[in-house]
């Protein structure tokens, strides 16, 4: 079973600044993942040609089940509100997705609150401080009927605000208590591997720097597990022709 997590930067390439759905489809197909968690996913956004990027990815990988979950309704960086799950079809939204070649037995959505106050942070791009406004975050979990039995897979994208991402991760872990094991938690956690392991109490089965894509020096993307699941080889940080992250992929098995 090959598991991959990929922050797709709404399908945009840093080389030409464009979103090309065929390029996204080819990238997803090349990953050859059985279970795929995507972050920074657009649906019906003008900047991504009004496409449903989850459906594009699902068709490319041959997923039998998939679900997009919006964190925001509206335009990221513009006018938006926190998504509730009751958005009208065709309305612009932005969030995460979980896709699987294995049948999904059940789905679950966990909404993670933003930090209410604006926070001063340092920008590596401008080399100046800026006032950061947090956004709502969300996680989606599914019980899958895998090749060796059922397991739970959860995908999320946590805030970039230091400290608050640990609060969100702790809340997410409490919501997953009692979940069917093995449990896989993956996604862009916006923290390094040691901190992710310490906060969750889970084991990391994928160690590789993923950000920034051209010359990765940090691992912000993770695959963490609890229960009878192990990697069968080293993880790959796969550079693809889109996004500022590399995709993180690992092959594993239940035992």
C-alpha contacts under 8 A as a table, 3 or more apart, distances in Angstrom:
res1	aa1	res2	aa2	distance
1	X	33	X	7.83
1	X	34	X	6.04
1	X	35	X	7.74
1	X	147	X	7.73
1	X	251	X	5.57
1	X	252	X	5.49
1	X	253	X	6.17
2	X	32	X	7.53
2	X	33	X	5.05
2	X	34	X	5.21
2	X	35	X	6.55
2	X	249	X	6.97
2	X	250	X	5.73
2	X	251	X	4.21
2	X	252	X	6.29
3	X	33	X	5.56
3	X	34	X	6.06
3	X	35	X	4.91
3	X	36	X	5.96
3	X	249	X	5.64
3	X	250	X	5.51
3	X	251	X	6.19
3	X	252	X	7.56
4	X	31	X	7.61
4	X	33	X	5.93
4	X	35	X	6.43
4	X	36	X	4.92
4	X	37	X	6.35
4	X	223	X	7.98
4	X	247	X	6.80
4	X	248	X	5.44
4	X	249	X	4.11
4	X	250	X	6.45
5	X	36	X	5.76
5	X	37	X	4.66
5	X	38	X	5.96
5	X	186	X	6.42
5	X	187	X	5.60
5	X	188	X	7.74
5	X	221	X	7.04
5	X	222	X	7.35
5	X	223	X	7.57
5	X	247	X	5.79
5	X	248	X	5.30
5	X	249	X	6.52
6	X	36	X	7.69
6	X	37	X	6.31
6	X	38	X	5.03
6	X	39	X	6.34
6	X	187	X	7.25
6	X	188	X	7.78
6	X	221	X	7.74
6	X	245	X	7.29
6	X	246	X	6.87
6	X	247	X	4.41
6	X	248	X	6.42
7	X	38	X	5.65
7	X	39	X	4.45
7	X	40	X	5.90
7	X	187	X	7.74
7	X	188	X	6.70
7	X	243	X	7.02
7	X	244	X	7.98
7	X	245	X	6.08
7	X	246	X	7.67
7	X	247	X	7.02
8	X	11	X	5.18
8	X	12	X	7.27
8	X	38	X	6.70
8	X	39	X	6.18
8	X	40	X	5.95
8	X	41	X	6.85
8	X	242	X	6.90
8	X	243	X	5.09
8	X	244	X	7.75
8	X	245	X	7.27
9	X	12	X	5.67
9	X	39	X	7.57
9	X	40	X	5.35
9	X	41	X	7.19
9	X	242	X	7.60
9	X	243	X	4.88
9	X	244	X	6.80
9	X	245	X	7.97
10	X	19	X	7.54
10	X	40	X	5.34
10	X	41	X	5.00
10	X	42	X	5.53
10	X	48	X	6.86
10	X	53	X	7.84
10	X	243	X	7.76
11	X	19	X	5.27
11	X	20	X	6.95
11	X	21	X	7.21
11	X	24	X	6.05
11	X	41	X	7.65
11	X	48	X	7.18
11	X	53	X	7.78
11	X	242	X	6.23
11	X	243	X	6.53
12	X	17	X	6.00
12	X	18	X	5.36
12	X	19	X	4.43
12	X	20	X	7.32
12	X	48	X	7.91
12	X	242	X	5.53
12	X	243	X	5.76
13	X	16	X	5.87
13	X	17	X	5.18
13	X	18	X	5.73
13	X	19	X	6.51
13	X	241	X	6.24
13	X	242	X	3.90
13	X	243	X	5.48
13	X	244	X	7.95
14	X	17	X	5.23
14	X	18	X	7.87
14	X	242	X	6.40
14	X	243	X	6.43
14	X	244	X	6.92
15	X	242	X	7.89
19	X	47	X	7.47
19	X	48	X	5.58
19	X	49	X	7.52
20	X	23	X	5.23
20	X	24	X	6.39
20	X	48	X	7.79
21	X	24	X	4.94
21	X	25	X	6.09
21	X	51	X	7.75
21	X	53	X	7.46
21	X	56	X	7.05
22	X	25	X	5.00
22	X	26	X	6.15
23	X	26	X	5.13
23	X	27	X	6.17
23	X	241	X	7.48
23	X	242	X	7.91
24	X	27	X	5.10
24	X	28	X	6.22
24	X	56	X	7.71
24	X	57	X	7.21
24	X	242	X	7.41
25	X	28	X	5.23
25	X	29	X	6.10
25	X	56	X	6.10
25	X	57	X	5.62
25	X	59	X	7.92
25	X	60	X	5.23
26	X	29	X	5.07
26	X	30	X	6.13
26	X	60	X	7.06
27	X	30	X	5.17
27	X	31	X	6.55
27	X	240	X	6.19
27	X	241	X	7.23
28	X	31	X	5.27
28	X	32	X	6.98
28	X	33	X	7.95
28	X	57	X	6.09
28	X	60	X	6.32
28	X	61	X	6.31
29	X	32	X	5.44
29	X	33	X	7.93
29	X	57	X	7.90
29	X	60	X	5.25
29	X	61	X	5.10
31	X	249	X	7.69
32	X	61	X	6.50
33	X	36	X	5.96
33	X	61	X	7.04
33	X	249	X	7.70
34	X	61	X	7.82
34	X	63	X	7.74
34	X	100	X	5.80
34	X	101	X	5.17
34	X	102	X	7.29
35	X	98	X	7.51
35	X	99	X	5.78
35	X	100	X	4.49
35	X	101	X	6.42
35	X	102	X	7.78
36	X	98	X	5.87
36	X	99	X	5.15
36	X	100	X	6.41
37	X	96	X	7.55
37	X	97	X	5.90
37	X	98	X	4.68
37	X	99	X	6.47
37	X	155	X	5.57
37	X	156	X	7.90
37	X	186	X	7.04
37	X	187	X	6.50
38	X	41	X	6.75
38	X	96	X	5.58
38	X	97	X	5.10
38	X	98	X	6.37
38	X	155	X	7.64
38	X	187	X	7.39
39	X	95	X	6.52
39	X	96	X	4.53
39	X	97	X	6.62
39	X	156	X	7.19
39	X	157	X	6.10
39	X	187	X	7.11
39	X	188	X	7.09
40	X	94	X	6.64
40	X	95	X	5.58
40	X	96	X	5.99
40	X	157	X	7.96
41	X	53	X	6.45
41	X	54	X	7.15
41	X	94	X	5.53
41	X	95	X	5.16
41	X	96	X	5.41
41	X	97	X	7.06
42	X	45	X	6.01
42	X	48	X	6.89
42	X	51	X	7.48
42	X	52	X	6.65
42	X	53	X	6.00
42	X	54	X	7.94
42	X	92	X	7.76
42	X	93	X	6.12
42	X	94	X	4.63
42	X	95	X	6.67
43	X	48	X	7.99
43	X	50	X	6.61
43	X	51	X	5.86
43	X	52	X	4.48
43	X	53	X	6.14
43	X	54	X	7.68
43	X	91	X	7.98
43	X	92	X	5.89
43	X	93	X	5.35
43	X	94	X	6.17
44	X	48	X	7.58
44	X	49	X	7.46
44	X	50	X	3.99
44	X	51	X	5.38
44	X	52	X	6.07
44	X	90	X	6.14
44	X	91	X	6.33
44	X	92	X	4.64
44	X	93	X	6.64
45	X	48	X	5.53
45	X	49	X	6.52
45	X	50	X	4.71
45	X	51	X	6.97
45	X	75	X	7.31
45	X	92	X	5.09
45	X	93	X	6.79
46	X	49	X	5.04
46	X	50	X	5.03
47	X	50	X	7.25
48	X	51	X	6.07
51	X	56	X	7.94
52	X	55	X	5.52
52	X	56	X	6.49
53	X	56	X	4.95
53	X	57	X	6.21
54	X	57	X	5.16
54	X	58	X	6.03
54	X	66	X	7.68
54	X	67	X	7.53
54	X	68	X	6.30
54	X	97	X	6.44
55	X	58	X	4.94
55	X	59	X	6.14
56	X	59	X	5.49
56	X	60	X	6.31
57	X	60	X	5.03
57	X	61	X	6.25
58	X	61	X	5.45
58	X	62	X	5.88
58	X	63	X	4.97
58	X	64	X	7.84
58	X	65	X	7.97
58	X	66	X	6.76
58	X	99	X	6.40
59	X	62	X	5.19
59	X	63	X	6.50
60	X	63	X	7.94
61	X	101	X	7.82
62	X	101	X	6.37
63	X	66	X	6.67
63	X	99	X	5.99
63	X	100	X	4.98
63	X	101	X	4.29
63	X	102	X	7.46
64	X	99	X	7.94
64	X	100	X	6.20
64	X	101	X	5.09
64	X	102	X	6.43
64	X	103	X	6.31
65	X	99	X	6.03
65	X	100	X	5.45
65	X	101	X	6.72
65	X	102	X	7.19
65	X	103	X	6.12
65	X	104	X	6.28
66	X	97	X	7.19
66	X	98	X	5.62
66	X	99	X	4.16
66	X	100	X	6.13
67	X	97	X	5.56
67	X	98	X	5.57
67	X	99	X	6.55
68	X	95	X	7.18
68	X	96	X	5.85
68	X	97	X	4.25
68	X	98	X	6.70
69	X	85	X	7.46
69	X	95	X	5.72
69	X	96	X	5.52
69	X	97	X	6.03
69	X	109	X	7.74
69	X	138	X	7.55
69	X	139	X	7.97
69	X	140	X	7.06
70	X	73	X	6.88
70	X	83	X	5.88
70	X	84	X	7.94
70	X	85	X	7.04
70	X	93	X	5.87
70	X	94	X	5.20
70	X	95	X	4.19
70	X	96	X	6.50
70	X	138	X	7.61
71	X	82	X	6.24
71	X	83	X	5.18
71	X	84	X	7.93
71	X	93	X	7.56
71	X	94	X	5.99
71	X	95	X	4.67
71	X	96	X	7.48
71	X	111	X	7.95
71	X	136	X	5.91
71	X	137	X	5.47
71	X	138	X	5.69
72	X	75	X	7.74
72	X	76	X	7.36
72	X	80	X	6.30
72	X	81	X	5.78
72	X	82	X	4.80
72	X	83	X	4.69
72	X	93	X	5.65
72	X	94	X	5.32
72	X	95	X	6.50
72	X	135	X	7.89
72	X	136	X	6.96
73	X	80	X	5.48
73	X	81	X	5.38
73	X	82	X	6.06
73	X	83	X	5.07
73	X	87	X	7.34
73	X	91	X	7.41
73	X	92	X	6.14
73	X	93	X	4.44
73	X	94	X	6.61
74	X	78	X	7.70
74	X	79	X	5.92
74	X	80	X	4.17
74	X	81	X	6.49
74	X	91	X	7.43
74	X	92	X	5.22
74	X	93	X	5.43
74	X	94	X	7.64
75	X	78	X	5.11
75	X	79	X	5.44
75	X	80	X	5.40
75	X	92	X	6.83
75	X	93	X	6.95
75	X	94	X	7.71
76	X	79	X	7.02
76	X	80	X	6.50
76	X	94	X	7.27
82	X	135	X	7.86
82	X	136	X	6.11
83	X	86	X	7.63
83	X	87	X	7.11
83	X	93	X	7.97
84	X	87	X	6.92
87	X	91	X	6.86
88	X	91	X	5.78
95	X	137	X	7.90
95	X	138	X	7.51
96	X	138	X	7.60
96	X	139	X	7.61
96	X	140	X	7.85
96	X	155	X	7.68
96	X	156	X	6.91
96	X	157	X	7.31
97	X	140	X	7.44
97	X	155	X	7.50
98	X	140	X	7.05
98	X	141	X	7.92
98	X	154	X	7.99
98	X	155	X	6.56
100	X	103	X	7.02
100	X	104	X	7.56
102	X	144	X	6.30
102	X	145	X	5.99
102	X	146	X	5.85
102	X	147	X	7.90
103	X	144	X	5.87
103	X	145	X	5.54
103	X	146	X	7.60
104	X	107	X	7.35
104	X	142	X	6.33
104	X	143	X	5.84
104	X	144	X	4.55
104	X	145	X	6.24
105	X	142	X	7.21
105	X	143	X	5.39
105	X	144	X	5.71
105	X	145	X	6.60
106	X	142	X	5.60
106	X	143	X	5.36
106	X	144	X	7.57
107	X	140	X	7.29
107	X	141	X	5.81
107	X	142	X	4.51
107	X	143	X	6.71
108	X	140	X	5.78
108	X	141	X	5.07
108	X	142	X	6.23
109	X	138	X	7.24
109	X	139	X	5.82
109	X	140	X	4.58
109	X	141	X	6.34
110	X	138	X	5.77
110	X	139	X	5.05
110	X	140	X	6.27
110	X	172	X	7.14
110	X	175	X	7.55
111	X	136	X	7.71
111	X	137	X	6.26
111	X	138	X	4.42
111	X	139	X	6.33
112	X	136	X	6.37
112	X	137	X	5.03
112	X	138	X	5.31
112	X	139	X	7.52
112	X	168	X	5.99
112	X	171	X	7.59
112	X	172	X	7.49
113	X	136	X	5.43
113	X	137	X	6.43
113	X	168	X	7.34
114	X	134	X	5.63
114	X	135	X	5.41
114	X	136	X	4.76
114	X	137	X	6.79
114	X	159	X	7.65
115	X	118	X	7.60
115	X	134	X	5.85
115	X	135	X	7.74
115	X	164	X	6.85
116	X	134	X	7.17
117	X	133	X	7.35
117	X	134	X	7.87
118	X	131	X	6.11
118	X	132	X	5.43
118	X	133	X	4.89
118	X	134	X	6.93
119	X	131	X	5.47
119	X	132	X	5.10
119	X	133	X	6.79
119	X	161	X	7.88
120	X	129	X	6.49
120	X	130	X	5.57
120	X	131	X	4.44
120	X	132	X	5.97
121	X	129	X	5.47
121	X	130	X	5.51
121	X	131	X	6.26
121	X	132	X	6.48
122	X	127	X	6.88
122	X	128	X	5.81
122	X	129	X	4.24
122	X	130	X	6.17
123	X	126	X	5.56
123	X	127	X	5.30
123	X	128	X	5.48
123	X	129	X	5.77
123	X	130	X	6.69
124	X	127	X	5.03
124	X	128	X	7.46
134	X	159	X	7.10
134	X	161	X	7.50
135	X	159	X	7.35
137	X	156	X	7.85
137	X	157	X	6.60
137	X	158	X	6.15
137	X	159	X	6.99
138	X	156	X	6.19
138	X	157	X	6.93
138	X	158	X	7.78
139	X	154	X	6.80
139	X	155	X	5.64
139	X	156	X	4.36
139	X	157	X	7.12
139	X	172	X	7.76
140	X	154	X	5.58
140	X	155	X	5.51
140	X	156	X	6.62
141	X	152	X	6.81
141	X	153	X	5.50
141	X	154	X	3.98
141	X	155	X	6.37
142	X	152	X	5.61
142	X	153	X	5.44
142	X	154	X	6.43
143	X	150	X	6.58
143	X	151	X	5.58
143	X	152	X	4.36
143	X	153	X	6.47
143	X	180	X	7.52
144	X	150	X	5.41
144	X	151	X	5.45
144	X	152	X	6.12
144	X	153	X	7.34
145	X	149	X	5.85
145	X	150	X	4.52
145	X	151	X	6.84
146	X	149	X	5.10
146	X	150	X	5.36
146	X	151	X	6.70
148	X	253	X	7.91
148	X	254	X	6.25
150	X	180	X	7.80
150	X	181	X	7.81
150	X	182	X	7.88
151	X	180	X	6.24
151	X	181	X	5.48
151	X	182	X	5.04
151	X	183	X	6.13
151	X	184	X	7.88
152	X	179	X	7.13
152	X	180	X	5.98
152	X	181	X	6.20
152	X	182	X	6.25
152	X	183	X	4.80
152	X	184	X	6.14
153	X	183	X	5.91
153	X	184	X	4.63
153	X	185	X	6.00
153	X	186	X	7.72
154	X	183	X	7.77
154	X	184	X	6.07
154	X	185	X	4.79
154	X	186	X	6.21
155	X	185	X	6.02
155	X	186	X	4.99
155	X	187	X	5.27
156	X	185	X	7.93
156	X	186	X	6.61
156	X	187	X	4.99
156	X	188	X	6.61
156	X	189	X	7.24
157	X	187	X	5.70
157	X	188	X	4.82
157	X	189	X	5.65
157	X	190	X	7.70
158	X	165	X	5.65
158	X	168	X	6.97
158	X	169	X	7.49
158	X	188	X	6.49
158	X	189	X	4.94
158	X	190	X	6.19
159	X	162	X	7.90
159	X	164	X	7.01
159	X	165	X	5.26
159	X	189	X	7.44
159	X	190	X	6.60
160	X	165	X	6.75
160	X	190	X	5.43
161	X	164	X	5.77
161	X	165	X	6.29
162	X	165	X	6.06
162	X	166	X	7.65
162	X	191	X	7.99
163	X	166	X	5.30
163	X	167	X	6.66
164	X	167	X	4.90
164	X	168	X	6.26
165	X	168	X	5.07
165	X	169	X	6.07
165	X	189	X	7.23
165	X	190	X	7.17
165	X	191	X	7.72
166	X	169	X	4.96
166	X	170	X	6.03
166	X	199	X	6.71
167	X	170	X	5.18
167	X	171	X	6.27
168	X	171	X	5.12
168	X	172	X	6.16
169	X	172	X	4.98
169	X	173	X	6.16
169	X	199	X	7.22
169	X	200	X	7.19
170	X	173	X	5.15
170	X	174	X	6.32
170	X	199	X	6.72
170	X	200	X	6.85
171	X	174	X	5.19
171	X	175	X	6.35
172	X	175	X	5.09
172	X	176	X	6.43
173	X	176	X	5.06
173	X	177	X	6.55
173	X	200	X	6.55
174	X	177	X	5.36
176	X	179	X	5.41
179	X	183	X	7.40
180	X	183	X	6.81
181	X	226	X	6.96
181	X	227	X	5.66
181	X	228	X	7.58
182	X	225	X	7.07
182	X	226	X	5.71
182	X	227	X	4.41
182	X	228	X	5.64
182	X	229	X	6.21
182	X	254	X	7.80
183	X	225	X	5.47
183	X	226	X	5.17
183	X	227	X	6.43
184	X	223	X	6.79
184	X	224	X	5.69
184	X	225	X	4.56
184	X	226	X	6.76
185	X	222	X	7.81
185	X	223	X	5.89
185	X	224	X	5.10
185	X	225	X	6.23
186	X	221	X	7.32
186	X	222	X	5.28
186	X	223	X	4.44
186	X	224	X	6.13
187	X	221	X	5.46
187	X	222	X	5.68
187	X	223	X	7.03
188	X	220	X	5.68
188	X	221	X	4.31
188	X	222	X	6.60
189	X	196	X	7.51
189	X	220	X	5.86
189	X	221	X	6.05
189	X	222	X	7.14
190	X	220	X	4.89
190	X	221	X	7.20
191	X	195	X	6.47
191	X	196	X	6.43
191	X	219	X	7.42
191	X	220	X	5.22
192	X	195	X	5.59
192	X	196	X	6.27
192	X	218	X	6.76
192	X	219	X	5.47
192	X	220	X	5.50
193	X	196	X	5.06
193	X	197	X	6.19
193	X	204	X	7.57
193	X	207	X	7.66
193	X	219	X	6.35
193	X	220	X	7.26
193	X	222	X	7.21
194	X	197	X	5.27
194	X	198	X	6.14
195	X	198	X	5.05
195	X	199	X	5.99
196	X	199	X	5.28
196	X	200	X	6.13
197	X	200	X	5.39
197	X	201	X	5.49
197	X	202	X	5.53
197	X	203	X	6.19
197	X	204	X	6.65
197	X	224	X	7.58
198	X	201	X	5.51
198	X	202	X	7.73
202	X	224	X	5.74
202	X	225	X	5.40
202	X	226	X	5.47
203	X	224	X	5.34
203	X	225	X	5.25
203	X	226	X	6.43
204	X	207	X	7.14
204	X	222	X	7.31
204	X	223	X	6.02
204	X	224	X	4.44
204	X	225	X	6.39
205	X	223	X	6.13
205	X	224	X	6.12
205	X	225	X	7.14
205	X	230	X	6.89
205	X	231	X	5.86
205	X	235	X	7.56
205	X	250	X	7.62
206	X	222	X	6.57
206	X	223	X	5.74
206	X	224	X	7.61
206	X	231	X	7.87
206	X	234	X	6.99
206	X	235	X	4.91
206	X	236	X	7.79
206	X	248	X	7.53
206	X	249	X	7.49
206	X	250	X	6.30
207	X	219	X	7.64
207	X	222	X	7.78
207	X	234	X	7.79
207	X	235	X	6.21
208	X	219	X	6.19
208	X	235	X	6.70
208	X	236	X	6.76
208	X	237	X	5.90
208	X	248	X	7.57
209	X	216	X	5.34
209	X	217	X	5.60
209	X	218	X	4.84
209	X	219	X	4.13
209	X	220	X	7.48
209	X	237	X	6.77
210	X	213	X	6.22
210	X	216	X	5.27
210	X	217	X	7.19
210	X	218	X	6.10
210	X	219	X	4.98
210	X	220	X	6.43
210	X	221	X	6.48
210	X	237	X	5.90
210	X	245	X	5.68
210	X	246	X	4.84
210	X	247	X	6.93
210	X	248	X	6.98
211	X	214	X	7.84
211	X	215	X	7.24
211	X	216	X	4.39
211	X	217	X	6.09
211	X	218	X	5.36
211	X	219	X	6.22
211	X	220	X	6.66
211	X	244	X	6.87
211	X	245	X	5.04
211	X	246	X	6.48
212	X	215	X	5.79
212	X	216	X	4.59
212	X	217	X	6.82
212	X	218	X	7.40
212	X	244	X	5.66
212	X	245	X	5.60
212	X	246	X	7.50
213	X	216	X	5.41
213	X	239	X	6.45
213	X	243	X	7.39
213	X	244	X	4.99
213	X	245	X	4.59
213	X	246	X	5.07
214	X	239	X	7.71
214	X	244	X	7.68
216	X	219	X	7.77
216	X	246	X	8.00
219	X	222	X	7.34
221	X	248	X	6.76
222	X	248	X	7.18
223	X	248	X	7.99
225	X	229	X	6.98
226	X	229	X	7.23
228	X	254	X	5.58
228	X	255	X	5.42
229	X	252	X	6.75
229	X	253	X	5.61
229	X	254	X	4.42
229	X	255	X	6.11
230	X	252	X	5.34
230	X	253	X	5.63
230	X	254	X	6.55
230	X	255	X	7.55
231	X	234	X	7.24
231	X	250	X	6.76
231	X	251	X	5.75
231	X	252	X	4.02
231	X	253	X	6.46
232	X	251	X	5.84
232	X	252	X	5.10
232	X	253	X	6.80
233	X	250	X	7.26
233	X	251	X	6.50
233	X	252	X	7.59
234	X	250	X	6.78
235	X	248	X	6.99
235	X	249	X	5.68
235	X	250	X	4.53
235	X	251	X	7.41
236	X	247	X	7.90
236	X	248	X	5.78
236	X	249	X	5.22
236	X	250	X	6.37
237	X	246	X	5.62
237	X	247	X	5.55
237	X	248	X	4.69
237	X	249	X	6.54
238	X	246	X	5.27
238	X	247	X	5.02
238	X	248	X	6.30
238	X	249	X	7.40
239	X	245	X	7.77
239	X	246	X	4.87
239	X	247	X	6.62
240	X	243	X	7.55
240	X	246	X	6.70
240	X	247	X	7.49
243	X	246	X	7.38
